Amino acid sequence: MTIRTATLNHVVTIEIARPEKKNALTQAMYTAMAEALIAATADASVRAVLITGQPGIFTSGNDIEDFMQRPPSGTISGGET
């Protein structure tokens, strides 16, 4: 997994840790980040959430290769996918 979480002093840090791809996000990473945010929201002791990347880059955006392997299904407002 390329999403790391840690809690210190009531702050949850969610780190995007995929420097070899400039922290490009995959669908699995979006799922992991969502799960980490849900867990942080459910924890009454958490006061803040910090989302960060590896040194030198936050994220380059989506990993297009990963997203093309599993294109979304259904419709988008105004058309079909």
PyMOL Python script that loads the backbone (N, CA, C, O; Angstrom):
from pymol import cmd

cmd.read_pdbstr("""\
ATOM      1  N   MET A   1       0.854  -1.186   0.000  1.00  0.00           N
ATOM      2  CA  MET A   1       0.000   0.000   0.000  1.00  0.00           C
ATOM      3  C   MET A   1       0.890   1.235   0.000  1.00  0.00           C
ATOM      4  O   MET A   1       1.976   1.222   0.578  1.00  0.00           O
ATOM      5  N   THR A   2       0.448   2.261  -0.623  1.00  0.00           N
ATOM      6  CA  THR A   2       1.251   3.473  -0.737  1.00  0.00           C
ATOM      7  C   THR A   2       0.635   4.660  -0.001  1.00  0.00           C
ATOM      8  O   THR A   2       0.985   5.813  -0.251  1.00  0.00           O
ATOM      9  N   ILE A   3      -0.278   4.358   0.901  1.00  0.00           N
ATOM     10  CA  ILE A   3      -0.827   5.379   1.796  1.00  0.00           C
ATOM     11  C   ILE A   3      -0.443   4.964   3.209  1.00  0.00           C
ATOM     12  O   ILE A   3      -0.745   3.854   3.645  1.00  0.00           O
ATOM     13  N   ARG A   4       0.222   5.861   3.913  1.00  0.00           N
ATOM     14  CA  ARG A   4       0.630   5.592   5.299  1.00  0.00           C
ATOM     15  C   ARG A   4      -0.142   6.525   6.216  1.00  0.00           C
ATOM     16  O   ARG A   4      -0.390   7.683   5.879  1.00  0.00           O
ATOM     17  N   THR A   5      -0.516   6.009   7.375  1.00  0.00           N
ATOM     18  CA  THR A   5      -1.188   6.850   8.361  1.00  0.00           C
ATOM     19  C   THR A   5      -0.471   6.747   9.696  1.00  0.00           C
ATOM     20  O   THR A   5       0.102   5.715  10.044  1.00  0.00           O
ATOM     21  N   ALA A   6      -0.522   7.834  10.421  1.00  0.00           N
ATOM     22  CA  ALA A   6       0.053   7.879  11.766  1.00  0.00           C
ATOM     23  C   ALA A   6      -0.730   8.903  12.568  1.00  0.00           C
ATOM     24  O   ALA A   6      -1.254   9.869  12.014  1.00  0.00           O
ATOM     25  N   THR A   7      -0.806   8.689  13.868  1.00  0.00           N
ATOM     26  CA  THR A   7      -1.480   9.634  14.756  1.00  0.00           C
ATOM     27  C   THR A   7      -0.506  10.068  15.835  1.00  0.00           C
ATOM     28  O   THR A   7       0.133   9.240  16.483  1.00  0.00           O
ATOM     29  N   LEU A   8      -0.402  11.376  16.018  1.00  0.00           N
ATOM     30  CA  LEU A   8       0.470  11.945  17.038  1.00  0.00           C
ATOM     31  C   LEU A   8      -0.152  13.238  17.536  1.00  0.00           C
ATOM     32  O   LEU A   8      -0.491  14.116  16.743  1.00  0.00           O
ATOM     33  N   ASN A   9      -0.301  13.353  18.836  1.00  0.00           N
ATOM     34  CA  ASN A   9      -0.844  14.572  19.453  1.00  0.00           C
ATOM     35  C   ASN A   9      -2.185  14.984  18.854  1.00  0.00           C
ATOM     36  O   ASN A   9      -2.404  16.159  18.559  1.00  0.00           O
ATOM     37  N   HIS A  10      -3.073  14.022  18.676  1.00  0.00           N
ATOM     38  CA  HIS A  10      -4.431  14.252  18.181  1.00  0.00           C
ATOM     39  C   HIS A  10      -4.487  14.664  16.713  1.00  0.00           C
ATOM     40  O   HIS A  10      -5.517  15.153  16.249  1.00  0.00           O
ATOM     41  N   VAL A  11      -3.396  14.473  15.980  1.00  0.00           N
ATOM     42  CA  VAL A  11      -3.354  14.795  14.550  1.00  0.00           C
ATOM     43  C   VAL A  11      -3.087  13.508  13.774  1.00  0.00           C
ATOM     44  O   VAL A  11      -2.102  12.813  14.025  1.00  0.00           O
ATOM     45  N   VAL A  12      -3.973  13.200  12.830  1.00  0.00           N
ATOM     46  CA  VAL A  12      -3.767  12.063  11.944  1.00  0.00           C
ATOM     47  C   VAL A  12      -3.050  12.580  10.702  1.00  0.00           C
ATOM     48  O   VAL A  12      -3.505  13.520  10.051  1.00  0.00           O
ATOM     49  N   THR A  13      -1.925  11.954  10.389  1.00  0.00           N
ATOM     50  CA  THR A  13      -1.201  12.284   9.167  1.00  0.00           C
ATOM     51  C   THR A  13      -1.438  11.171   8.163  1.00  0.00           C
ATOM     52  O   THR A  13      -1.208   9.996   8.449  1.00  0.00           O
ATOM     53  N   ILE A  14      -1.902  11.560   6.980  1.00  0.00           N
ATOM     54  CA  ILE A  14      -2.082  10.631   5.869  1.00  0.00           C
ATOM     55  C   ILE A  14      -1.016  10.996   4.844  1.00  0.00           C
ATOM     56  O   ILE A  14      -1.028  12.089   4.277  1.00  0.00           O
ATOM     57  N   GLU A  15      -0.097  10.065   4.617  1.00  0.00           N
ATOM     58  CA  GLU A  15       1.030  10.349   3.722  1.00  0.00           C
ATOM     59  C   GLU A  15       0.892   9.569   2.418  1.00  0.00           C
ATOM     60  O   GLU A  15       0.714   8.351   2.428  1.00  0.00           O
ATOM     61  N   ILE A  16       0.976  10.280   1.306  1.00  0.00           N
ATOM     62  CA  ILE A  16       1.016   9.654  -0.014  1.00  0.00           C
ATOM     63  C   ILE A  16       2.470   9.253  -0.238  1.00  0.00           C
ATOM     64  O   ILE A  16       3.343  10.114  -0.340  1.00  0.00           O
ATOM     65  N   ALA A  17       2.732   7.955  -0.314  1.00  0.00           N
ATOM     66  CA  ALA A  17       4.111   7.458  -0.331  1.00  0.00           C
ATOM     67  C   ALA A  17       4.366   6.607  -1.574  1.00  0.00           C
ATOM     68  O   ALA A  17       4.496   5.385  -1.495  1.00  0.00           O
ATOM     69  N   ARG A  18       4.433   7.264  -2.692  1.00  0.00           N
ATOM     70  CA  ARG A  18       4.719   6.578  -3.953  1.00  0.00           C
ATOM     71  C   ARG A  18       5.664   7.449  -4.789  1.00  0.00           C
ATOM     72  O   ARG A  18       5.317   7.847  -5.901  1.00  0.00           O
ATOM     73  N   PRO A  19       6.844   7.742  -4.263  1.00  0.00           N
ATOM     74  CA  PRO A  19       7.742   8.697  -4.917  1.00  0.00           C
ATOM     75  C   PRO A  19       8.227   8.257  -6.294  1.00  0.00           C
ATOM     76  O   PRO A  19       8.543   9.098  -7.136  1.00  0.00           O
ATOM     77  N   GLU A  20       8.288   6.945  -6.530  1.00  0.00           N
ATOM     78  CA  GLU A  20       8.760   6.472  -7.836  1.00  0.00           C
ATOM     79  C   GLU A  20       7.824   6.875  -8.974  1.00  0.00           C
ATOM     80  O   GLU A  20       8.230   6.884 -10.136  1.00  0.00           O
ATOM     81  N   LYS A  21       6.568   7.210  -8.645  1.00  0.00           N
ATOM     82  CA  LYS A  21       5.580   7.673  -9.625  1.00  0.00           C
ATOM     83  C   LYS A  21       5.122   9.093  -9.306  1.00  0.00           C
ATOM     84  O   LYS A  21       4.026   9.505  -9.686  1.00  0.00           O
ATOM     85  N   LYS A  22       5.972   9.829  -8.606  1.00  0.00           N
ATOM     86  CA  LYS A  22       5.661  11.205  -8.196  1.00  0.00           C
ATOM     87  C   LYS A  22       4.327  11.283  -7.443  1.00  0.00           C
ATOM     88  O   LYS A  22       3.563  12.237  -7.583  1.00  0.00           O
ATOM     89  N   ASN A  23       4.079  10.241  -6.639  1.00  0.00           N
ATOM     90  CA  ASN A  23       2.881  10.151  -5.802  1.00  0.00           C
ATOM     91  C   ASN A  23       1.582  10.167  -6.609  1.00  0.00           C
ATOM     92  O   ASN A  23       0.552  10.634  -6.123  1.00  0.00           O
ATOM     93  N   ALA A  24       1.632   9.653  -7.846  1.00  0.00           N
ATOM     94  CA  ALA A  24       0.417   9.543  -8.655  1.00  0.00           C
ATOM     95  C   ALA A  24      -0.570   8.626  -7.931  1.00  0.00           C
ATOM     96  O   ALA A  24      -0.189   7.576  -7.415  1.00  0.00           O
ATOM     97  N   LEU A  25      -1.828   9.030  -7.897  1.00  0.00           N
ATOM     98  CA  LEU A  25      -2.852   8.325  -7.133  1.00  0.00           C
ATOM     99  C   LEU A  25      -3.531   7.238  -7.956  1.00  0.00           C
ATOM    100  O   LEU A  25      -3.935   7.463  -9.097  1.00  0.00           O
ATOM    101  N   THR A  26      -3.650   6.058  -7.359  1.00  0.00           N
ATOM    102  CA  THR A  26      -4.389   4.950  -7.966  1.00  0.00           C
ATOM    103  C   THR A  26      -5.762   4.869  -7.309  1.00  0.00           C
ATOM    104  O   THR A  26      -6.024   5.521  -6.298  1.00  0.00           O
ATOM    105  N   GLN A  27      -6.627   4.057  -7.900  1.00  0.00           N
ATOM    106  CA  GLN A  27      -7.947   3.874  -7.296  1.00  0.00           C
ATOM    107  C   GLN A  27      -7.826   3.265  -5.906  1.00  0.00           C
ATOM    108  O   GLN A  27      -8.576   3.635  -5.003  1.00  0.00           O
ATOM    109  N   ALA A  28      -6.892   2.337  -5.722  1.00  0.00           N
ATOM    110  CA  ALA A  28      -6.685   1.730  -4.400  1.00  0.00           C
ATOM    111  C   ALA A  28      -6.227   2.772  -3.384  1.00  0.00           C
ATOM    112  O   ALA A  28      -6.601   2.712  -2.213  1.00  0.00           O
ATOM    113  N   MET A  29      -5.420   3.721  -3.836  1.00  0.00           N
ATOM    114  CA  MET A  29      -4.956   4.782  -2.932  1.00  0.00           C
ATOM    115  C   MET A  29      -6.109   5.696  -2.533  1.00  0.00           C
ATOM    116  O   MET A  29      -6.196   6.109  -1.376  1.00  0.00           O
ATOM    117  N   TYR A  30      -7.003   6.020  -3.482  1.00  0.00           N
ATOM    118  CA  TYR A  30      -8.183   6.815  -3.136  1.00  0.00           C
ATOM    119  C   TYR A  30      -9.017   6.091  -2.085  1.00  0.00           C
ATOM    120  O   TYR A  30      -9.504   6.710  -1.139  1.00  0.00           O
ATOM    121  N   THR A  31      -9.179   4.780  -2.250  1.00  0.00           N
ATOM    122  CA  THR A  31      -9.939   3.990  -1.281  1.00  0.00           C
ATOM    123  C   THR A  31      -9.267   4.022   0.086  1.00  0.00           C
ATOM    124  O   THR A  31      -9.934   4.212   1.103  1.00  0.00           O
ATOM    125  N   ALA A  32      -7.955   3.837   0.113  1.00  0.00           N
ATOM    126  CA  ALA A  32      -7.219   3.855   1.382  1.00  0.00           C
ATOM    127  C   ALA A  32      -7.313   5.216   2.058  1.00  0.00           C
ATOM    128  O   ALA A  32      -7.459   5.294   3.278  1.00  0.00           O
ATOM    129  N   MET A  33      -7.230   6.288   1.276  1.00  0.00           N
ATOM    130  CA  MET A  33      -7.347   7.629   1.857  1.00  0.00           C
ATOM    131  C   MET A  33      -8.747   7.854   2.419  1.00  0.00           C
ATOM    132  O   MET A  33      -8.899   8.428   3.497  1.00  0.00           O
ATOM    133  N   ALA A  34      -9.766   7.405   1.695  1.00  0.00           N
ATOM    134  CA  ALA A  34     -11.141   7.555   2.176  1.00  0.00           C
ATOM    135  C   ALA A  34     -11.340   6.787   3.477  1.00  0.00           C
ATOM    136  O   ALA A  34     -11.965   7.292   4.409  1.00  0.00           O
ATOM    137  N   GLU A  35     -10.813   5.577   3.542  1.00  0.00           N
ATOM    138  CA  GLU A  35     -10.930   4.779   4.768  1.00  0.00           C
ATOM    139  C   GLU A  35     -10.208   5.448   5.932  1.00  0.00           C
ATOM    140  O   GLU A  35     -10.701   5.433   7.060  1.00  0.00           O
ATOM    141  N   ALA A  36      -9.050   6.031   5.667  1.00  0.00           N
ATOM    142  CA  ALA A  36      -8.310   6.731   6.726  1.00  0.00           C
ATOM    143  C   ALA A  36      -9.083   7.952   7.210  1.00  0.00           C
ATOM    144  O   ALA A  36      -9.106   8.239   8.407  1.00  0.00           O
ATOM    145  N   LEU A  37      -9.710   8.664   6.294  1.00  0.00           N
ATOM    146  CA  LEU A  37     -10.504   9.838   6.682  1.00  0.00           C
ATOM    147  C   LEU A  37     -11.741   9.431   7.481  1.00  0.00           C
ATOM    148  O   LEU A  37     -12.106  10.100   8.448  1.00  0.00           O
ATOM    149  N   ILE A  38     -12.380   8.344   7.080  1.00  0.00           N
ATOM    150  CA  ILE A  38     -13.544   7.851   7.824  1.00  0.00           C
ATOM    151  C   ILE A  38     -13.132   7.455   9.238  1.00  0.00           C
ATOM    152  O   ILE A  38     -13.828   7.779  10.200  1.00  0.00           O
ATOM    153  N   ALA A  39     -12.008   6.759   9.368  1.00  0.00           N
ATOM    154  CA  ALA A  39     -11.518   6.355  10.690  1.00  0.00           C
ATOM    155  C   ALA A  39     -11.182   7.571  11.543  1.00  0.00           C
ATOM    156  O   ALA A  39     -11.481   7.593  12.737  1.00  0.00           O
ATOM    157  N   ALA A  40     -10.564   8.578  10.943  1.00  0.00           N
ATOM    158  CA  ALA A  40     -10.219   9.793  11.693  1.00  0.00           C
ATOM    159  C   ALA A  40     -11.475  10.522  12.154  1.00  0.00           C
ATOM    160  O   ALA A  40     -11.520  11.049  13.266  1.00  0.00           O
ATOM    161  N   THR A  41     -12.480  10.551  11.310  1.00  0.00           N
ATOM    162  CA  THR A  41     -13.742  11.210  11.659  1.00  0.00           C
ATOM    163  C   THR A  41     -14.434  10.496  12.815  1.00  0.00           C
ATOM    164  O   THR A  41     -15.061  11.134  13.661  1.00  0.00           O
ATOM    165  N   ALA A  42     -14.318   9.179  12.847  1.00  0.00           N
ATOM    166  CA  ALA A  42     -14.971   8.391  13.893  1.00  0.00           C
ATOM    167  C   ALA A  42     -14.243   8.454  15.232  1.00  0.00           C
ATOM    168  O   ALA A  42     -14.807   8.076  16.259  1.00  0.00           O
ATOM    169  N   ASP A  43     -13.013   8.920  15.233  1.00  0.00           N
ATOM    170  CA  ASP A  43     -12.201   8.980  16.453  1.00  0.00           C
ATOM    171  C   ASP A  43     -12.349  10.359  17.097  1.00  0.00           C
ATOM    172  O   ASP A  43     -11.838  11.351  16.576  1.00  0.00           O
ATOM    173  N   ALA A  44     -13.042  10.415  18.220  1.00  0.00           N
ATOM    174  CA  ALA A  44     -13.307  11.693  18.888  1.00  0.00           C
ATOM    175  C   ALA A  44     -12.042  12.385  19.382  1.00  0.00           C
ATOM    176  O   ALA A  44     -12.063  13.589  19.634  1.00  0.00           O
ATOM    177  N   SER A  45     -10.950  11.655  19.525  1.00  0.00           N
ATOM    178  CA  SER A  45      -9.715  12.276  20.007  1.00  0.00           C
ATOM    179  C   SER A  45      -8.950  13.012  18.903  1.00  0.00           C
ATOM    180  O   SER A  45      -8.044  13.795  19.190  1.00  0.00           O
ATOM    181  N   VAL A  46      -9.308  12.765  17.657  1.00  0.00           N
ATOM    182  CA  VAL A  46      -8.615  13.411  16.531  1.00  0.00           C
ATOM    183  C   VAL A  46      -9.113  14.843  16.382  1.00  0.00           C
ATOM    184  O   VAL A  46     -10.315  15.097  16.310  1.00  0.00           O
ATOM    185  N   ARG A  47      -8.167  15.765  16.339  1.00  0.00           N
ATOM    186  CA  ARG A  47      -8.496  17.190  16.209  1.00  0.00           C
ATOM    187  C   ARG A  47      -8.197  17.748  14.824  1.00  0.00           C
ATOM    188  O   ARG A  47      -8.745  18.777  14.431  1.00  0.00           O
ATOM    189  N   ALA A  48      -7.320  17.062  14.080  1.00  0.00           N
ATOM    190  CA  ALA A  48      -6.951  17.546  12.744  1.00  0.00           C
ATOM    191  C   ALA A  48      -6.445  16.382  11.905  1.00  0.00           C
ATOM    192  O   ALA A  48      -5.985  15.367  12.428  1.00  0.00           O
ATOM    193  N   VAL A  49      -6.541  16.553  10.591  1.00  0.00           N
ATOM    194  CA  VAL A  49      -5.994  15.587   9.642  1.00  0.00           C
ATOM    195  C   VAL A  49      -5.069  16.348   8.709  1.00  0.00           C
ATOM    196  O   VAL A  49      -5.439  17.387   8.161  1.00  0.00           O
ATOM    197  N   LEU A  50      -3.864  15.824   8.531  1.00  0.00           N
ATOM    198  CA  LEU A  50      -2.868  16.410   7.638  1.00  0.00           C
ATOM    199  C   LEU A  50      -2.623  15.423   6.507  1.00  0.00           C
ATOM    200  O   LEU A  50      -2.251  14.275   6.748  1.00  0.00           O
ATOM    201  N   ILE A  51      -2.832  15.872   5.270  1.00  0.00           N
ATOM    202  CA  ILE A  51      -2.535  15.038   4.108  1.00  0.00           C
ATOM    203  C   ILE A  51      -1.266  15.589   3.479  1.00  0.00           C
ATOM    204  O   ILE A  51      -1.187  16.770   3.139  1.00  0.00           O
ATOM    205  N   THR A  52      -0.273  14.716   3.330  1.00  0.00           N
ATOM    206  CA  THR A  52       1.031  15.145   2.833  1.00  0.00           C
ATOM    207  C   THR A  52       1.570  14.121   1.839  1.00  0.00           C
ATOM    208  O   THR A  52       1.076  12.997   1.751  1.00  0.00           O
ATOM    209  N   GLY A  53       2.596  14.535   1.093  1.00  0.00           N
ATOM    210  CA  GLY A  53       3.260  13.636   0.152  1.00  0.00           C
ATOM    211  C   GLY A  53       4.692  13.413   0.568  1.00  0.00           C
ATOM    212  O   GLY A  53       5.149  13.950   1.578  1.00  0.00           O
ATOM    213  N   GLN A  54       5.398  12.621  -0.211  1.00  0.00           N
ATOM    214  CA  GLN A  54       6.821  12.406   0.012  1.00  0.00           C
ATOM    215  C   GLN A  54       7.568  13.707  -0.250  1.00  0.00           C
ATOM    216  O   GLN A  54       7.065  14.566  -0.975  1.00  0.00           O
ATOM    217  N   PRO A  55       8.751  13.871   0.321  1.00  0.00           N
ATOM    218  CA  PRO A  55       9.514  15.103   0.110  1.00  0.00           C
ATOM    219  C   PRO A  55       9.703  15.415  -1.375  1.00  0.00           C
ATOM    220  O   PRO A  55      10.057  14.546  -2.173  1.00  0.00           O
ATOM    221  N   GLY A  56       9.460  16.665  -1.717  1.00  0.00           N
ATOM    222  CA  GLY A  56       9.676  17.127  -3.076  1.00  0.00           C
ATOM    223  C   GLY A  56       8.435  17.211  -3.938  1.00  0.00           C
ATOM    224  O   GLY A  56       8.418  17.948  -4.924  1.00  0.00           O
ATOM    225  N   ILE A  57       7.380  16.461  -3.583  1.00  0.00           N
ATOM    226  CA  ILE A  57       6.149  16.527  -4.378  1.00  0.00           C
ATOM    227  C   ILE A  57       4.966  16.077  -3.524  1.00  0.00           C
ATOM    228  O   ILE A  57       5.057  15.115  -2.762  1.00  0.00           O
ATOM    229  N   PHE A  58       3.861  16.794  -3.670  1.00  0.00           N
ATOM    230  CA  PHE A  58       2.633  16.376  -2.995  1.00  0.00           C
ATOM    231  C   PHE A  58       2.026  15.223  -3.788  1.00  0.00           C
ATOM    232  O   PHE A  58       1.957  14.099  -3.292  1.00  0.00           O
ATOM    233  N   THR A  59       1.587  15.493  -5.013  1.00  0.00           N
ATOM    234  CA  THR A  59       1.090  14.458  -5.918  1.00  0.00           C
ATOM    235  C   THR A  59       1.079  15.006  -7.333  1.00  0.00           C
ATOM    236  O   THR A  59       0.879  16.201  -7.552  1.00  0.00           O
ATOM    237  N   SER A  60       1.297  14.121  -8.284  1.00  0.00           N
ATOM    238  CA  SER A  60       1.237  14.523  -9.688  1.00  0.00           C
ATOM    239  C   SER A  60      -0.168  14.351 -10.251  1.00  0.00           C
ATOM    240  O   SER A  60      -0.408  14.656 -11.420  1.00  0.00           O
ATOM    241  N   GLY A  61      -1.097  13.866  -9.432  1.00  0.00           N
ATOM    242  CA  GLY A  61      -2.477  13.661  -9.885  1.00  0.00           C
ATOM    243  C   GLY A  61      -2.784  12.176  -9.981  1.00  0.00           C
ATOM    244  O   GLY A  61      -2.207  11.359  -9.263  1.00  0.00           O
ATOM    245  N   ASN A  62      -3.697  11.844 -10.874  1.00  0.00           N
ATOM    246  CA  ASN A  62      -4.100  10.449 -11.033  1.00  0.00           C
ATOM    247  C   ASN A  62      -3.076   9.656 -11.831  1.00  0.00           C
ATOM    248  O   ASN A  62      -2.420  10.189 -12.726  1.00  0.00           O
ATOM    249  N   ASP A  63      -2.947   8.372 -11.493  1.00  0.00           N
ATOM    250  CA  ASP A  63      -2.144   7.444 -12.279  1.00  0.00           C
ATOM    251  C   ASP A  63      -3.027   6.989 -13.438  1.00  0.00           C
ATOM    252  O   ASP A  63      -3.881   6.118 -13.273  1.00  0.00           O
ATOM    253  N   ILE A  64      -2.816   7.585 -14.604  1.00  0.00           N
ATOM    254  CA  ILE A  64      -3.682   7.337 -15.755  1.00  0.00           C
ATOM    255  C   ILE A  64      -3.684   5.861 -16.147  1.00  0.00           C
ATOM    256  O   ILE A  64      -4.735   5.318 -16.487  1.00  0.00           O
ATOM    257  N   GLU A  65      -2.527   5.207 -16.105  1.00  0.00           N
ATOM    258  CA  GLU A  65      -2.468   3.785 -16.454  1.00  0.00           C
ATOM    259  C   GLU A  65      -3.388   2.957 -15.563  1.00  0.00           C
ATOM    260  O   GLU A  65      -4.098   2.077 -16.050  1.00  0.00           O
ATOM    261  N   ASP A  66      -3.378   3.232 -14.268  1.00  0.00           N
ATOM    262  CA  ASP A  66      -4.238   2.508 -13.335  1.00  0.00           C
ATOM    263  C   ASP A  66      -5.706   2.771 -13.641  1.00  0.00           C
ATOM    264  O   ASP A  66      -6.509   1.838 -13.647  1.00  0.00           O
ATOM    265  N   PHE A  67      -6.067   4.014 -13.892  1.00  0.00           N
ATOM    266  CA  PHE A  67      -7.462   4.353 -14.137  1.00  0.00           C
ATOM    267  C   PHE A  67      -7.959   3.780 -15.462  1.00  0.00           C
ATOM    268  O   PHE A  67      -9.137   3.441 -15.575  1.00  0.00           O
ATOM    269  N   MET A  68      -7.095   3.663 -16.459  1.00  0.00           N
ATOM    270  CA  MET A  68      -7.505   3.105 -17.749  1.00  0.00           C
ATOM    271  C   MET A  68      -7.717   1.593 -17.668  1.00  0.00           C
ATOM    272  O   MET A  68      -8.454   1.032 -18.478  1.00  0.00           O
ATOM    273  N   GLN A  69      -7.090   0.938 -16.714  1.00  0.00           N
ATOM    274  CA  GLN A  69      -7.292  -0.498 -16.536  1.00  0.00           C
ATOM    275  C   GLN A  69      -8.685  -0.804 -16.014  1.00  0.00           C
ATOM    276  O   GLN A  69      -9.226  -1.880 -16.271  1.00  0.00           O
ATOM    277  N   ARG A  70      -9.265   0.135 -15.284  1.00  0.00           N
ATOM    278  CA  ARG A  70     -10.599  -0.043 -14.703  1.00  0.00           C
ATOM    279  C   ARG A  70     -11.413   1.216 -14.943  1.00  0.00           C
ATOM    280  O   ARG A  70     -11.653   1.984 -14.011  1.00  0.00           O
ATOM    281  N   PRO A  71     -11.841   1.441 -16.179  1.00  0.00           N
ATOM    282  CA  PRO A  71     -12.606   2.662 -16.426  1.00  0.00           C
ATOM    283  C   PRO A  71     -13.918   2.647 -15.646  1.00  0.00           C
ATOM    284  O   PRO A  71     -14.491   1.585 -15.407  1.00  0.00           O
ATOM    285  N   PRO A  72     -14.387   3.821 -15.253  1.00  0.00           N
ATOM    286  CA  PRO A  72     -15.645   3.891 -14.503  1.00  0.00           C
ATOM    287  C   PRO A  72     -16.814   3.437 -15.364  1.00  0.00           C
ATOM    288  O   PRO A  72     -16.788   3.564 -16.588  1.00  0.00           O
ATOM    289  N   SER A  73     -17.831   2.910 -14.713  1.00  0.00           N
ATOM    290  CA  SER A  73     -19.035   2.505 -15.428  1.00  0.00           C
ATOM    291  C   SER A  73     -20.173   3.422 -15.026  1.00  0.00           C
ATOM    292  O   SER A  73     -20.076   4.158 -14.044  1.00  0.00           O
ATOM    293  N   GLY A  74     -21.253   3.373 -15.792  1.00  0.00           N
ATOM    294  CA  GLY A  74     -22.394   4.214 -15.479  1.00  0.00           C
ATOM    295  C   GLY A  74     -22.401   5.473 -16.314  1.00  0.00           C
ATOM    296  O   GLY A  74     -21.734   5.562 -17.345  1.00  0.00           O
ATOM    297  N   THR A  75     -23.158   6.432 -15.855  1.00  0.00           N
ATOM    298  CA  THR A  75     -23.269   7.680 -16.608  1.00  0.00           C
ATOM    299  C   THR A  75     -22.765   8.842 -15.783  1.00  0.00           C
ATOM    300  O   THR A  75     -22.760   8.820 -14.552  1.00  0.00           O
ATOM    301  N   ILE A  76     -22.351   9.832 -16.496  1.00  0.00           N
ATOM    302  CA  ILE A  76     -21.951  11.095 -15.894  1.00  0.00           C
ATOM    303  C   ILE A  76     -22.953  12.128 -16.366  1.00  0.00           C
ATOM    304  O   ILE A  76     -23.428  12.049 -17.499  1.00  0.00           O
ATOM    305  N   SER A  77     -23.280  13.076 -15.542  1.00  0.00           N
ATOM    306  CA  SER A  77     -24.247  14.103 -15.895  1.00  0.00           C
ATOM    307  C   SER A  77     -23.978  14.630 -17.299  1.00  0.00           C
ATOM    308  O   SER A  77     -22.902  15.160 -17.578  1.00  0.00           O
ATOM    309  N   GLY A  78     -24.960  14.481 -18.176  1.00  0.00           N
ATOM    310  CA  GLY A  78     -24.822  15.001 -19.528  1.00  0.00           C
ATOM    311  C   GLY A  78     -24.368  13.973 -20.545  1.00  0.00           C
ATOM    312  O   GLY A  78     -24.249  14.303 -21.725  1.00  0.00           O
ATOM    313  N   GLY A  79     -24.111  12.742 -20.135  1.00  0.00           N
ATOM    314  CA  GLY A  79     -23.670  11.763 -21.122  1.00  0.00           C
ATOM    315  C   GLY A  79     -23.366  10.420 -20.515  1.00  0.00           C
ATOM    316  O   GLY A  79     -23.555  10.195 -19.320  1.00  0.00           O
ATOM    317  N   GLU A  80     -22.890   9.529 -21.364  1.00  0.00           N
ATOM    318  CA  GLU A  80     -22.523   8.188 -20.928  1.00  0.00           C
ATOM    319  C   GLU A  80     -21.024   8.047 -20.901  1.00  0.00           C
ATOM    320  O   GLU A  80     -20.301   8.786 -21.570  1.00  0.00           O
ATOM    321  N   THR A  81     -20.557   7.078 -20.113  1.00  0.00           N
ATOM    322  CA  THR A  81     -19.118   6.804 -20.084  1.00  0.00           C
ATOM    323  C   THR A  81     -18.824   5.566 -20.882  1.00  0.00           C
ATOM    324  O   THR A  81     -17.667   5.159 -20.985  1.00  0.00           O
TER     325      THR A  81
END
""", "prot")
cmd.dss("prot")
cmd.show_as("cartoon", "prot")
cmd.util.cbc("prot")
cmd.orient("prot")
